[in-house]
Amino acid sequence: MSQNLAWTAELGDAYVKQGPELTQMIQNMRQLAKNAGNLKSTSQENVTTDGDTIAIEPSSTHR
């Protein structure tokens, strides 16, 4: 994101102006990725589903 500041700024503007729509589009893209087999938990991140919501969170850093 820091390598393309114009895109990052546009994303921020879209979130401010169309937050719910942007959030739904993110969920739609996550669902497409999951259906294609490209969105899975790894050692770096956990992918969880709760109803229609797909969350992507960092894995625990406990060692």
Beta strands, then each sheet from edge to edge (+ up, - down):
strand 1: 45-50
strand 2: 53-58
sheet 1: 1+ 2-
end
